[in-house]
Amino acid sequence: MTRPGSAERSTTVSIPENHYDIVVTPNSIRDSAKPMPLVARIITVAALPLFFVVAFVLCYVSALHAPAPHNFPLAISASTAQTAELETAFTERAGKDAFALTWMSSPGEARAAVAGREALGAIIVEHDRVNTIIASSGGVSAASLVKGVGVQVAESLDLPIKVTDVAVPRPGDPTGTGLFFLFVVCTVGAYLSITALSQVHPRARTRTQIVLAAAAAVLAPLIGIGIESIFIDSTATELSTLAALYAVAALYTFTVGILSSLFVKLLGQAGAFAGVLVLLAINLPSSGGASPAAMVPGFWQGVHDVWVGAGGLEAMRSILAFDGAQVGRWIVQLAIWTIVSLVLLIVVSAAKRRRADRARRAADAAVNSELPEAQDSAAATPALGVQAR
């Protein structure tokens, strides 16, 4: 091409052979791989607290709005002549499914049933009085219910009443809710740690998530127990008991962190919503901390009997208030979820990694298959240039 009045010059532009590997081919860029628009990300972040409020209030109110006994385990010790009369009275006043009555042959067995967490309370009818056995650390509402039942029995038999508490709350914690607050700290601490990581580093490796869950398991119970000790007197609690309490709290916190990581791996950014629903809205009211499981509706009792939260809280309660009674049953429930969630996280991560590797190899193969055509085209095309005469 000749431009009038220009000096004669020649410019040649060519593609070096060692740069063929970065040639952009028609299939090497995916139009679908676009970052999430800023507006969509803002909507997602803003929707999370709204979802939390709705789910949390809905679950908490449905579980705790009207505490009432549902198969409430109650031990009874009375003479043979009084047994039929008492059973009829319980059925008529409270309903058929309100109480699960266990008849004990002696007052000692009835008391041991409450101390061993086989029953939430006991009514012992003796010849000169009615002895009501409660366990305040097992739940203040349950203890109040048992005392009320004892009063009714004593009035019907025209006998005086005596109340004995076999699980007195710690000094400074008369309602026994300190343990539930520790449980909430462990739950929220683990969940928020993984959620924050998913926001700042969405493609964090599984190893990073597990390490963060372990760090939360170490720090959250330590901070919770340390702050509670300022207000709740723990000097009367043996060091071995506090150590066992911390160990179970750490295991529970780690499990919540692993479950949160699993939700993120499966659902991406939507994993935060799954965590709110499962680990906060459903987990907390079903744990038995805010109200004993025997005083919530049947659905929530079913969740309590199998879910991770109840496993953690009830194990800690057994250690702290009942000298380890029934702790094995609850630790098994907790440990099952620890193992299952960890295995699922590893399996899901490996599957996603293999899928990504296959996609990458397919993309590389597509690019490599098009390179010979690009090379032949470059060889057949004369050098680009502007020749002036």
C-alpha contacts under 8 A as a table, 3 or more apart, distances in Angstrom:
res1	aa1	res2	aa2	distance
1	M	386	V	5.81
1	M	387	Q	5.61
1	M	388	A	6.07
2	T	6	S	7.93
2	T	386	V	7.88
2	T	387	Q	6.71
2	T	388	A	4.71
2	T	389	R	6.29
3	R	6	S	5.69
3	R	388	A	6.91
6	S	388	A	7.67
7	A	388	A	7.18
8	E	387	Q	7.30
8	E	388	A	4.60
8	E	389	R	5.42
9	R	386	V	7.39
9	R	387	Q	6.14
9	R	388	A	5.50
9	R	389	R	7.89
10	S	385	G	6.32
10	S	386	V	5.34
10	S	387	Q	4.80
10	S	388	A	6.63
11	T	384	L	7.67
11	T	385	G	4.80
11	T	386	V	5.50
11	T	387	Q	7.25
12	T	383	A	6.03
12	T	384	L	5.29
12	T	385	G	4.33
12	T	386	V	7.25
13	V	383	A	6.35
13	V	384	L	5.29
13	V	385	G	6.38
14	S	383	A	5.97
14	S	384	L	6.74
15	I	19	H	6.87
15	I	20	Y	7.48
15	I	378	A	7.72
16	P	19	H	5.52
16	P	20	Y	7.20
17	E	20	Y	5.69
18	N	21	D	7.27
19	H	22	I	5.86
19	H	23	V	7.25
20	Y	23	V	5.45
20	Y	371	L	7.27
20	Y	374	A	7.91
20	Y	375	Q	7.33
21	D	371	L	7.60
24	V	28	S	6.26
24	V	29	I	7.78
25	T	28	S	5.31
25	T	29	I	7.73
25	T	367	V	6.99
25	T	370	E	7.30
26	P	29	I	7.05
27	N	30	R	7.03
27	N	366	A	7.57
27	N	367	V	7.58
28	S	363	A	7.15
28	S	366	A	7.90
28	S	367	V	6.57
30	R	33	A	5.58
31	D	34	K	6.90
36	M	40	A	6.54
36	M	41	R	6.58
37	P	40	A	5.31
37	P	41	R	6.42
38	L	41	R	5.13
38	L	42	I	6.22
39	V	42	I	5.12
39	V	43	I	6.22
40	A	43	I	5.10
40	A	44	T	6.19
41	R	44	T	5.06
41	R	45	V	6.24
42	I	45	V	5.19
42	I	46	A	6.05
43	I	46	A	5.08
43	I	47	A	5.95
44	T	47	A	5.19
44	T	48	L	6.56
45	V	48	L	5.54
45	V	49	P	7.77
46	A	49	P	6.37
46	A	50	L	7.08
47	A	50	L	5.17
47	A	51	F	5.99
48	L	51	F	5.11
48	L	52	F	6.14
48	L	272	A	7.60
48	L	273	F	6.46
49	P	52	F	4.88
49	P	53	V	6.22
50	L	53	V	5.24
50	L	54	V	6.37
51	F	54	V	5.28
51	F	55	A	5.96
51	F	273	F	7.34
51	F	276	V	7.98
52	F	55	A	5.31
52	F	56	F	5.68
52	F	273	F	7.83
52	F	276	V	6.03
52	F	277	L	7.41
52	F	281	A	7.58
53	V	56	F	5.33
53	V	57	V	5.97
54	V	57	V	5.49
54	V	58	L	5.98
55	A	58	L	5.18
55	A	59	C	6.08
55	A	276	V	7.81
55	A	277	L	6.33
55	A	281	A	5.82
56	F	59	C	5.35
56	F	60	Y	5.94
56	F	277	L	7.50
56	F	280	L	7.09
56	F	281	A	4.36
56	F	282	I	7.71
57	V	60	Y	5.18
57	V	61	V	5.82
57	V	281	A	7.72
58	L	61	V	5.47
58	L	62	S	6.07
59	C	62	S	5.27
59	C	63	A	6.12
59	C	281	A	5.75
59	C	282	I	6.25
59	C	285	P	7.26
60	Y	63	A	5.25
60	Y	64	L	5.92
60	Y	65	H	7.66
60	Y	281	A	7.04
60	Y	282	I	7.97
60	Y	285	P	5.79
61	V	64	L	5.31
61	V	65	H	4.95
62	S	65	H	6.00
63	A	66	A	7.82
63	A	285	P	6.47
63	A	286	S	7.65
63	A	296	V	5.77
63	A	297	P	6.44
63	A	300	W	6.57
64	L	67	P	5.81
64	L	285	P	7.48
64	L	291	S	7.19
64	L	296	V	6.37
66	A	296	V	7.84
67	P	291	S	7.70
67	P	295	M	5.21
67	P	296	V	5.84
68	A	98	A	7.85
68	A	294	A	7.98
68	A	295	M	4.80
68	A	296	V	6.55
69	P	72	F	5.30
69	P	98	A	5.01
69	P	99	F	6.58
69	P	294	A	5.80
69	P	295	M	4.51
69	P	296	V	7.27
70	H	97	D	6.10
70	H	98	A	4.59
70	H	99	F	6.41
70	H	294	A	5.34
70	H	295	M	5.71
70	H	296	V	6.91
70	H	297	P	6.92
70	H	298	G	7.29
71	N	97	D	5.47
71	N	98	A	5.03
71	N	99	F	4.54
71	N	100	A	4.80
71	N	294	A	6.24
72	F	98	A	6.13
72	F	99	F	4.41
72	F	100	A	5.34
72	F	101	L	7.92
72	F	120	L	7.40
72	F	294	A	5.00
72	F	295	M	7.12
73	P	99	F	6.08
73	P	100	A	4.75
73	P	101	L	6.11
73	P	102	T	7.41
73	P	118	E	7.50
73	P	119	A	4.83
73	P	120	L	5.78
73	P	121	G	7.31
73	P	294	A	7.54
74	L	99	F	6.63
74	L	100	A	6.08
74	L	101	L	5.06
74	L	102	T	6.20
74	L	119	A	5.33
74	L	120	L	6.02
74	L	121	G	5.28
74	L	122	A	5.51
74	L	123	I	7.66
75	A	101	L	5.84
75	A	102	T	4.75
75	A	103	W	5.94
75	A	104	M	6.60
75	A	110	A	5.66
75	A	113	A	7.14
75	A	114	V	7.77
75	A	119	A	6.15
75	A	121	G	6.31
75	A	122	A	4.40
75	A	123	I	6.34
76	I	101	L	6.81
76	I	102	T	6.01
76	I	103	W	4.86
76	I	104	M	5.81
76	I	110	A	6.59
76	I	122	A	5.65
76	I	123	I	4.98
76	I	124	I	5.92
76	I	125	V	7.96
77	S	103	W	5.92
77	S	104	M	4.96
77	S	105	S	6.24
77	S	106	S	6.00
77	S	107	P	5.82
77	S	110	A	6.38
77	S	122	A	7.74
77	S	123	I	6.35
77	S	124	I	4.68
77	S	125	V	6.11
78	A	82	Q	6.12
78	A	83	T	6.13
78	A	104	M	7.86
78	A	105	S	7.83
78	A	106	S	7.95
78	A	124	I	6.11
78	A	125	V	4.89
78	A	126	E	6.81
79	S	82	Q	5.35
79	S	83	T	6.30
79	S	125	V	7.51
80	T	83	T	5.26
80	T	84	A	7.61
81	A	84	A	6.85
81	A	85	E	7.60
82	Q	85	E	5.28
82	Q	86	L	6.11
83	T	86	L	5.31
83	T	87	E	6.19
84	A	87	E	5.19
84	A	88	T	6.19
85	E	88	T	5.30
85	E	89	A	6.25
86	L	89	A	5.01
86	L	90	F	6.21
86	L	153	V	7.91
87	E	90	F	5.22
87	E	91	T	6.29
88	T	91	T	5.21
88	T	92	E	6.13
89	A	92	E	5.25
89	A	93	R	6.02
90	F	93	R	5.41
90	F	94	A	5.66
90	F	95	G	7.07
90	F	96	K	7.99
90	F	99	F	7.73
91	T	94	A	5.64
91	T	95	G	4.80
91	T	96	K	5.09
92	E	95	G	5.82
92	E	96	K	7.70
94	A	98	A	5.81
94	A	99	F	7.65
95	G	98	A	5.50
95	G	99	F	7.93
96	K	99	F	7.25
97	D	100	A	7.15
104	M	107	P	7.26
104	M	109	E	6.10
104	M	110	A	5.75
105	S	109	E	6.96
106	S	109	E	5.40
106	S	110	A	6.60
107	P	110	A	5.10
107	P	111	R	6.22
107	P	124	I	6.01
108	G	111	R	5.19
108	G	112	A	6.10
109	E	112	A	5.01
109	E	113	A	6.10
110	A	113	A	5.14
110	A	114	V	6.74
110	A	122	A	5.97
110	A	123	I	7.80
110	A	124	I	7.31
111	R	114	V	5.41
111	R	115	A	6.38
111	R	122	A	6.71
111	R	133	I	6.49
112	A	115	A	4.99
112	A	116	G	5.81
113	A	116	G	5.12
113	A	117	R	6.15
113	A	118	E	4.94
113	A	119	A	5.56
113	A	122	A	7.96
114	V	117	R	5.12
114	V	118	E	5.90
114	V	119	A	4.85
114	V	120	L	5.73
114	V	121	G	5.57
114	V	122	A	6.72
114	V	133	I	7.24
114	V	134	I	7.16
114	V	135	A	6.95
114	V	166	V	7.50
115	A	118	E	7.72
115	A	135	A	7.44
115	A	166	V	6.07
115	A	167	A	7.21
115	A	322	F	6.48
115	A	325	A	7.71
116	G	119	A	7.67
116	G	322	F	6.96
116	G	325	A	5.18
116	G	326	Q	7.01
117	R	120	L	6.56
117	R	322	F	7.57
117	R	325	A	6.43
117	R	326	Q	6.68
119	A	122	A	7.21
120	L	134	I	6.89
120	L	135	A	6.73
120	L	138	G	7.23
120	L	142	A	6.89
120	L	143	A	7.57
120	L	146	V	7.98
121	G	132	T	7.51
121	G	133	I	5.45
121	G	134	I	4.81
121	G	135	A	6.73
121	G	142	A	7.94
121	G	143	A	7.13
121	G	146	V	5.90
122	A	132	T	5.88
122	A	133	I	4.89
122	A	134	I	6.77
122	A	146	V	7.37
123	I	130	V	6.98
123	I	131	N	6.08
123	I	132	T	4.87
123	I	133	I	6.40
123	I	146	V	7.97
123	I	150	G	6.21
124	I	130	V	5.72
124	I	131	N	4.96
124	I	132	T	6.24
124	I	133	I	7.78
125	V	129	R	6.43
125	V	130	V	4.65
125	V	131	N	6.39
126	E	129	R	5.36
126	E	130	V	5.91
126	E	131	N	7.40
128	D	159	L	6.55
128	D	160	P	7.45
129	R	154	A	7.39
129	R	159	L	5.08
129	R	160	P	4.97
129	R	161	I	5.64
129	R	162	K	7.28
130	V	150	G	7.03
130	V	153	V	7.55
130	V	154	A	5.77
130	V	159	L	6.49
130	V	160	P	6.28
130	V	161	I	4.75
130	V	162	K	6.25
131	N	150	G	7.58
131	N	161	I	5.87
131	N	162	K	4.79
131	N	163	V	5.92
131	N	164	T	7.26
132	T	146	V	7.31
132	T	147	K	6.49
132	T	150	G	5.68
132	T	161	I	7.22
132	T	162	K	6.00
132	T	163	V	4.71
132	T	164	T	6.11
133	I	146	V	7.80
133	I	163	V	6.00
133	I	164	T	4.90
133	I	165	D	5.97
133	I	166	V	7.09
134	I	143	A	5.36
134	I	146	V	6.62
134	I	147	K	7.35
134	I	163	V	7.28
134	I	164	T	6.16
134	I	165	D	4.87
134	I	166	V	6.35
134	I	167	A	7.58
135	A	138	G	5.48
135	A	139	G	7.32
135	A	143	A	6.09
135	A	165	D	5.37
135	A	166	V	5.33
135	A	167	A	4.60
135	A	168	V	6.75
136	S	139	G	5.46
136	S	140	V	5.23
136	S	142	A	7.68
136	S	143	A	5.46
136	S	165	D	6.67
136	S	166	V	7.82
136	S	167	A	5.75
136	S	168	V	5.72
136	S	169	P	6.40
136	S	175	T	7.71
136	S	176	G	7.21
137	S	140	V	6.97
137	S	167	A	5.44
137	S	168	V	5.94
137	S	169	P	5.17
137	S	175	T	7.76
137	S	176	G	5.41
137	S	317	R	7.80
137	S	321	A	6.20
138	G	142	A	7.38
138	G	143	A	7.71
138	G	167	A	7.44
138	G	176	G	7.90
138	G	292	P	7.29
138	G	317	R	7.53
138	G	321	A	7.90
139	G	142	A	5.33
139	G	143	A	6.32
139	G	175	T	7.87
139	G	176	G	6.97
139	G	289	G	7.60
139	G	291	S	6.50
139	G	292	P	5.88
140	V	143	A	5.05
140	V	144	S	6.13
140	V	175	T	6.13
140	V	176	G	7.18
141	S	144	S	5.09
141	S	145	L	6.21
141	S	291	S	6.89
141	S	292	P	7.57
142	A	145	L	5.07
142	A	146	V	6.30
142	A	291	S	7.98
142	A	292	P	6.68
142	A	295	M	7.51
143	A	146	V	5.19
143	A	147	K	6.24
144	S	147	K	5.12
144	S	148	G	6.18
145	L	148	G	5.09
145	L	149	V	6.29
146	V	149	V	5.07
146	V	150	G	6.17
147	K	150	G	4.99
147	K	151	V	6.26
147	K	163	V	7.29
148	G	151	V	5.14
148	G	152	Q	6.42
149	V	152	Q	5.17
149	V	153	V	6.27
150	G	153	V	5.14
150	G	154	A	6.08
150	G	161	I	7.28
151	V	154	A	5.10
151	V	155	E	6.09
151	V	161	I	6.84
152	Q	155	E	5.15
152	Q	156	S	6.16
153	V	156	S	5.16
153	V	157	L	6.28
154	A	157	L	5.22
154	A	158	D	5.71
154	A	159	L	4.99
154	A	160	P	6.18
154	A	161	I	6.07
155	E	158	D	4.83
155	E	159	L	6.42
155	E	160	P	7.94
156	S	159	L	7.96
165	D	168	V	6.04
167	A	321	A	5.90
167	A	322	F	6.59
168	V	321	A	7.60
169	P	173	D	6.14
169	P	174	P	5.68
169	P	175	T	7.08
169	P	176	G	5.44
169	P	321	A	7.39
170	R	173	D	5.42
170	R	174	P	6.88
170	R	176	G	7.31
170	R	232	I	7.10
170	R	233	D	6.81
170	R	234	S	7.38
171	P	174	P	6.81
171	P	232	I	6.22
171	P	233	D	5.45
171	P	234	S	7.81
172	G	231	F	6.45
172	G	232	I	4.63
172	G	233	D	6.03
173	D	176	G	5.34
173	D	177	T	6.88
173	D	178	G	6.33
173	D	232	I	6.01
176	G	179	L	6.80
177	T	180	F	5.16
177	T	181	F	6.41
177	T	289	G	7.29
177	T	290	A	7.59
178	G	181	F	5.14
178	G	182	L	6.40
178	G	228	E	7.30
178	G	232	I	7.84
179	L	182	L	5.10
179	L	183	F	6.25
179	L	289	G	7.65
179	L	313	L	7.75
179	L	316	M	7.79
179	L	317	R	7.26
180	F	183	F	4.87
180	F	184	V	6.24
180	F	289	G	5.11
180	F	290	A	6.99
180	F	313	L	7.38
181	F	184	V	5.05
181	F	185	V	6.25
182	L	185	V	5.08
182	L	186	C	6.30
182	L	221	P	7.08
182	L	224	G	5.58
182	L	225	I	6.89
182	L	228	E	7.98
183	F	186	C	5.24
183	F	187	T	6.22
183	F	249	A	7.49
183	F	312	G	7.96
183	F	313	L	6.44
184	V	187	T	5.05
184	V	188	V	6.02
184	V	284	L	7.42
185	V	188	V	5.39
185	V	189	G	5.73
185	V	220	A	6.62
185	V	221	P	7.39
185	V	224	G	6.34
186	C	189	G	5.21
186	C	190	A	6.22
186	C	217	A	7.60
186	C	220	A	5.43
186	C	221	P	5.92
186	C	224	G	7.63
186	C	249	A	7.02
186	C	250	A	7.86
186	C	252	Y	7.53
186	C	253	T	5.23
187	T	190	A	5.56
187	T	191	Y	6.23
187	T	253	T	6.10
187	T	256	V	6.44
187	T	279	L	7.36
187	T	280	L	7.54
188	V	191	Y	5.10
188	V	192	L	5.84
188	V	280	L	7.69
189	G	192	L	5.48
189	G	193	S	6.16
189	G	216	A	6.59
189	G	220	A	5.94
189	G	253	T	7.74
190	A	193	S	5.28
190	A	194	I	6.57
190	A	213	A	6.41
190	A	216	A	5.59
190	A	217	A	7.14
190	A	220	A	7.57
190	A	253	T	5.77
190	A	254	F	7.02
190	A	256	V	5.96
190	A	257	G	4.79
190	A	260	S	7.92
191	Y	194	I	5.56
191	Y	195	T	6.12
191	Y	256	V	6.51
191	Y	257	G	5.79
191	Y	260	S	5.96
191	Y	275	G	7.11
191	Y	279	L	7.73
192	L	195	T	4.91
192	L	196	A	5.86
193	S	196	A	5.34
193	S	197	L	6.35
193	S	212	L	7.23
193	S	213	A	7.49
193	S	216	A	7.11
193	S	257	G	7.66
194	I	197	L	5.04
194	I	198	S	6.22
194	I	209	Q	6.88
194	I	212	L	7.23
194	I	213	A	7.16
194	I	257	G	6.39
194	I	260	S	6.28
194	I	261	S	6.28
195	T	198	S	5.10
195	T	199	Q	6.42
195	T	260	S	7.39
195	T	272	A	6.07
196	A	199	Q	5.19
196	A	200	V	6.39
197	L	200	V	5.36
197	L	201	H	5.53
197	L	202	P	7.07
197	L	204	A	7.56
197	L	209	Q	7.93
198	S	201	H	5.26
198	S	202	P	4.47
198	S	203	R	7.46
198	S	204	A	7.24
198	S	264	V	7.09
198	S	269	Q	7.18
199	Q	202	P	5.75
199	Q	269	Q	7.59
201	H	204	A	5.47
202	P	268	G	7.58
202	P	269	Q	7.75
204	A	208	T	6.32
204	A	209	Q	6.97
205	R	208	T	5.24
205	R	209	Q	6.57
206	T	209	Q	5.07
206	T	210	I	6.25
206	T	345	L	7.85
206	T	346	I	7.53
206	T	349	S	6.76
207	R	210	I	5.19
207	R	211	V	6.19
208	T	211	V	5.15
208	T	212	L	6.17
209	Q	212	L	5.12
209	Q	213	A	6.14
209	Q	258	I	7.67
209	Q	261	S	6.39
210	I	213	A	5.03
210	I	214	A	6.18
210	I	257	G	7.74
210	I	258	I	6.67
210	I	261	S	7.93
211	V	214	A	5.07
211	V	215	A	6.21
212	L	215	A	4.98
212	L	216	A	6.21
212	L	257	G	7.93
213	A	216	A	5.13
213	A	217	A	6.16
213	A	253	T	7.61
213	A	254	F	5.31
213	A	255	T	7.94
213	A	257	G	4.71
213	A	258	I	6.37
214	A	217	A	4.91
214	A	218	V	6.38
214	A	254	F	5.65
214	A	257	G	7.87
215	A	218	V	5.20
215	A	219	L	6.25
216	A	219	L	5.17
216	A	220	A	5.51
216	A	253	T	6.89
216	A	254	F	6.96
216	A	257	G	7.66
217	A	220	A	5.91
217	A	221	P	6.78
217	A	249	A	7.64
217	A	250	A	4.51
217	A	251	L	6.74
217	A	252	Y	7.66
217	A	253	T	4.86
217	A	254	F	4.89
218	V	221	P	6.57
218	V	222	L	6.59
218	V	250	A	6.01
219	L	222	L	5.11
219	L	223	I	5.99
220	A	223	I	5.28
220	A	224	G	6.05
220	A	250	A	7.78
220	A	253	T	7.54
221	P	224	G	4.95
221	P	225	I	5.92
221	P	246	Y	6.30
221	P	249	A	5.95
221	P	250	A	6.15
221	P	253	T	7.78
222	L	225	I	5.39
222	L	226	G	5.96
222	L	246	Y	7.26
223	I	226	G	5.06
223	I	227	I	6.09
224	G	227	I	5.41
224	G	228	E	6.12
225	I	228	E	5.13
225	I	229	S	6.10
225	I	246	Y	8.00
226	G	229	S	5.29
226	G	230	I	7.09
227	I	230	I	5.52
227	I	231	F	7.50
228	E	231	F	5.50
228	E	232	I	5.73
229	S	232	I	4.93
229	S	233	D	6.01
229	S	234	S	6.10
230	I	233	D	7.42
233	D	236	A	7.18
234	S	237	T	5.26
235	T	238	E	7.53
237	T	241	T	6.64
237	T	242	L	6.96
238	E	241	T	5.25
238	E	242	L	6.51
239	L	242	L	5.11
239	L	243	A	6.12
240	S	243	A	5.01
240	S	244	A	6.18
241	T	244	A	5.15
241	T	245	L	6.10
241	T	319	I	6.56
241	T	320	L	6.55
242	L	245	L	4.93
242	L	246	Y	6.10
242	L	320	L	7.67
243	A	246	Y	5.09
243	A	247	A	6.18
244	A	247	A	5.04
244	A	248	V	6.32
244	A	319	I	7.13
245	L	248	V	5.41
245	L	249	A	6.15
245	L	316	M	5.59
245	L	319	I	6.45
245	L	320	L	6.87
246	Y	249	A	5.01
246	Y	250	A	5.99
247	A	250	A	5.13
247	A	251	L	6.25
248	V	251	L	5.07
248	V	252	Y	6.15
248	V	312	G	6.72
248	V	315	A	7.21
248	V	316	M	6.47
248	V	331	I	7.87
249	A	252	Y	5.11
249	A	253	T	6.09
249	A	312	G	6.81
249	A	316	M	7.15
250	A	253	T	5.06
250	A	254	F	6.10
251	L	254	F	5.17
251	L	255	T	6.24
251	L	338	T	7.81
252	Y	255	T	5.09
252	Y	256	V	6.35
252	Y	308	V	7.68
252	Y	309	G	7.69
252	Y	312	G	5.51
252	Y	334	L	6.97
252	Y	338	T	7.88
253	T	256	V	5.19
253	T	257	G	6.29
254	F	257	G	5.05
254	F	258	I	6.24
254	F	338	T	7.81
255	T	258	I	5.08
255	T	259	L	6.15
255	T	337	W	7.05
255	T	338	T	4.99
255	T	341	S	7.25
255	T	342	L	7.94
256	V	259	L	5.08
256	V	260	S	6.10
256	V	279	L	7.28
257	G	260	S	5.07
257	G	261	S	6.22
258	I	261	S	5.00
258	I	262	L	6.16
258	I	338	T	7.77
258	I	341	S	6.26
258	I	342	L	6.21
258	I	345	L	7.31
259	L	262	L	4.97
259	L	263	F	6.33
259	L	341	S	5.76
259	L	342	L	7.78
259	L	345	L	7.93
260	S	263	F	5.21
260	S	264	V	6.41
260	S	271	G	7.34
260	S	272	A	7.65
260	S	275	G	5.90
261	S	264	V	5.07
261	S	265	K	6.18
261	S	345	L	7.25
262	L	265	K	5.07
262	L	266	L	6.16
262	L	341	S	7.18
262	L	344	L	7.26
262	L	345	L	5.13
262	L	348	V	7.88
263	F	266	L	5.19
263	F	267	L	5.79
263	F	268	G	7.39
263	F	271	G	4.56
263	F	272	A	7.39
263	F	274	A	6.57
263	F	275	G	6.88
264	V	267	L	5.28
264	V	268	G	4.66
264	V	269	Q	6.46
264	V	270	A	7.14
264	V	271	G	4.32
264	V	272	A	6.90
265	K	268	G	5.76
265	K	271	G	7.55
265	K	345	L	7.54
265	K	348	V	7.19
265	K	349	S	6.93
266	L	271	G	7.16
266	L	348	V	7.38
267	L	270	A	5.25
267	L	271	G	4.90
268	G	271	G	5.46
269	Q	272	A	6.19
270	A	273	F	5.40
270	A	274	A	6.71
271	G	274	A	5.01
271	G	275	G	6.16
272	A	275	G	5.06
272	A	276	V	6.33
273	F	276	V	5.10
273	F	277	L	6.35
274	A	277	L	5.20
274	A	278	V	6.01
274	A	279	L	7.92
275	G	278	V	5.33
275	G	279	L	5.19
275	G	280	L	6.94
276	V	279	L	5.75
276	V	280	L	5.10
276	V	281	A	6.13
277	L	280	L	5.89
277	L	281	A	4.91
277	L	282	I	6.12
278	V	281	A	6.09
278	V	282	I	5.18
278	V	283	N	6.03
279	L	282	I	6.27
279	L	283	N	4.94
279	L	284	L	7.33
280	L	283	N	5.21
280	L	284	L	5.62
281	A	284	L	6.28
281	A	285	P	7.23
282	I	285	P	6.17
282	I	286	S	6.31
283	N	286	S	5.46
283	N	287	S	6.10
283	N	307	W	7.56
283	N	308	V	7.71
283	N	309	G	5.57
283	N	310	A	7.85
284	L	287	S	5.35
284	L	288	G	7.95
284	L	289	G	7.55
284	L	290	A	7.92
284	L	309	G	6.91
285	P	288	G	6.73
285	P	289	G	7.26
285	P	290	A	6.40
285	P	291	S	7.63
285	P	300	W	7.82
286	S	289	G	7.91
286	S	293	A	7.10
286	S	300	W	5.43
286	S	301	Q	6.96
286	S	303	V	6.18
286	S	304	H	5.10
286	S	309	G	7.42
286	S	310	A	6.80
287	S	290	A	7.67
287	S	293	A	7.56
287	S	304	H	5.73
287	S	309	G	5.15
287	S	310	A	4.04
287	S	311	G	7.76
287	S	313	L	6.46
287	S	314	E	7.68
288	G	291	S	5.24
288	G	292	P	4.57
288	G	293	A	5.09
288	G	304	H	7.10
288	G	310	A	6.40
288	G	313	L	7.47
288	G	314	E	7.44
289	G	292	P	6.58
289	G	313	L	7.05
291	S	295	M	6.66
291	S	296	V	7.26
292	P	295	M	5.59
292	P	296	V	7.17
293	A	296	V	5.56
293	A	300	W	7.30
293	A	301	Q	5.40
293	A	304	H	6.71
294	A	301	Q	6.91
296	V	300	W	6.24
296	V	301	Q	6.50
297	P	300	W	5.64
297	P	301	Q	6.42
298	G	301	Q	4.98
298	G	302	G	6.21
299	F	302	G	5.16
299	F	303	V	6.47
300	W	303	V	5.05
300	W	304	H	6.10
301	Q	304	H	4.95
301	Q	305	D	6.28
302	G	305	D	5.27
302	G	306	V	6.85
303	V	306	V	5.55
303	V	307	W	5.59
304	H	307	W	5.66
304	H	309	G	7.61
304	H	310	A	5.37
305	D	310	A	7.14
306	V	310	A	7.59
306	V	311	G	7.69
306	V	333	Q	6.75
307	W	310	A	5.93
307	W	311	G	6.60
307	W	333	Q	7.38
307	W	334	L	7.77
307	W	337	W	7.90
308	V	311	G	5.03
308	V	312	G	6.33
308	V	333	Q	6.71
308	V	334	L	5.21
308	V	337	W	6.11
309	G	312	G	5.25
309	G	313	L	6.19
309	G	334	L	7.68
310	A	313	L	5.19
310	A	314	E	5.62
310	A	315	A	7.99
310	A	330	W	7.56
310	A	334	L	7.97
311	G	314	E	5.62
311	G	315	A	6.01
311	G	330	W	4.58
311	G	331	I	6.04
311	G	332	V	7.66
311	G	333	Q	5.26
311	G	334	L	4.63
312	G	315	A	5.35
312	G	316	M	6.29
312	G	330	W	6.97
312	G	331	I	6.99
312	G	334	L	5.87
313	L	316	M	5.14
313	L	317	R	6.10
314	E	317	R	4.88
314	E	318	S	6.09
314	E	327	V	7.46
314	E	330	W	6.25
315	A	318	S	5.16
315	A	319	I	6.38
315	A	326	Q	7.67
315	A	327	V	4.92
315	A	328	G	7.58
315	A	330	W	5.14
315	A	331	I	5.89
316	M	319	I	5.18
316	M	320	L	6.09
316	M	327	V	7.80
317	R	320	L	5.17
317	R	321	A	5.73
317	R	322	F	7.11
318	S	321	A	5.68
318	S	322	F	4.82
318	S	323	D	6.35
318	S	324	G	4.78
318	S	325	A	5.51
318	S	326	Q	6.47
318	S	327	V	5.43
319	I	322	F	6.02
319	I	323	D	5.46
319	I	324	G	4.37
319	I	325	A	7.33
319	I	327	V	6.76
320	L	323	D	6.68
320	L	324	G	7.46
321	A	324	G	7.82
322	F	325	A	5.48
324	G	327	V	5.27
326	Q	329	R	5.64
326	Q	330	W	6.98
327	V	330	W	5.40
327	V	331	I	6.12
328	G	331	I	5.15
328	G	332	V	6.12
329	R	332	V	5.42
329	R	333	Q	6.58
330	W	333	Q	5.03
330	W	334	L	6.25
331	I	334	L	4.95
331	I	335	A	5.88
332	V	335	A	5.04
332	V	336	I	6.05
333	Q	336	I	5.39
333	Q	337	W	6.78
334	L	337	W	5.43
334	L	338	T	6.38
335	A	338	T	4.84
335	A	339	I	6.18
336	I	339	I	5.33
336	I	340	V	6.03
337	W	340	V	5.03
337	W	341	S	5.78
338	T	341	S	5.47
338	T	342	L	6.12
339	I	342	L	5.23
339	I	343	V	6.08
340	V	343	V	5.26
340	V	344	L	6.07
341	S	344	L	5.11
341	S	345	L	6.05
342	L	345	L	5.12
342	L	346	I	6.33
343	V	346	I	5.23
343	V	347	V	6.13
344	L	347	V	5.06
344	L	348	V	5.91
345	L	348	V	5.28
345	L	349	S	6.01
346	I	349	S	5.15
346	I	350	A	6.09
347	V	350	A	5.16
347	V	351	A	6.15
348	V	351	A	5.09
348	V	352	K	6.17
349	S	352	K	5.20
349	S	353	R	6.09
350	A	353	R	5.02
350	A	354	R	6.15
351	A	354	R	5.17
351	A	355	R	6.17
352	K	355	R	5.06
352	K	356	A	6.14
353	R	356	A	5.09
353	R	357	D	6.17
354	R	357	D	5.00
354	R	358	R	6.19
355	R	358	R	5.17
355	R	359	A	6.26
356	A	359	A	5.10
356	A	360	R	6.12
357	D	360	R	5.03
357	D	361	R	6.11
358	R	361	R	5.12
358	R	362	A	6.10
359	A	362	A	5.09
359	A	363	A	6.19
360	R	363	A	5.09
360	R	364	D	6.15
361	R	364	D	5.01
361	R	365	A	6.06
362	A	365	A	5.07
362	A	366	A	6.20
363	A	366	A	5.09
363	A	367	V	6.26
364	D	367	V	5.11
364	D	368	N	6.06
365	A	368	N	5.05
365	A	369	S	6.04
366	A	369	S	5.20
366	A	370	E	6.53
367	V	370	E	5.31
367	V	371	L	6.40
368	N	371	L	5.16
368	N	372	P	7.66
369	S	372	P	6.75
369	S	373	E	7.97
370	E	373	E	5.43
370	E	374	A	6.42
371	L	374	A	4.99
371	L	375	Q	6.10
372	P	375	Q	4.98
372	P	376	D	6.03
373	E	376	D	5.14
373	E	377	S	6.03
374	A	377	S	5.10
374	A	378	A	6.12
375	Q	378	A	5.08
375	Q	379	A	6.15
376	D	379	A	5.08
376	D	380	A	6.09
377	S	380	A	5.17
377	S	381	T	6.09
378	A	381	T	5.25
378	A	382	P	7.89
379	A	382	P	7.44
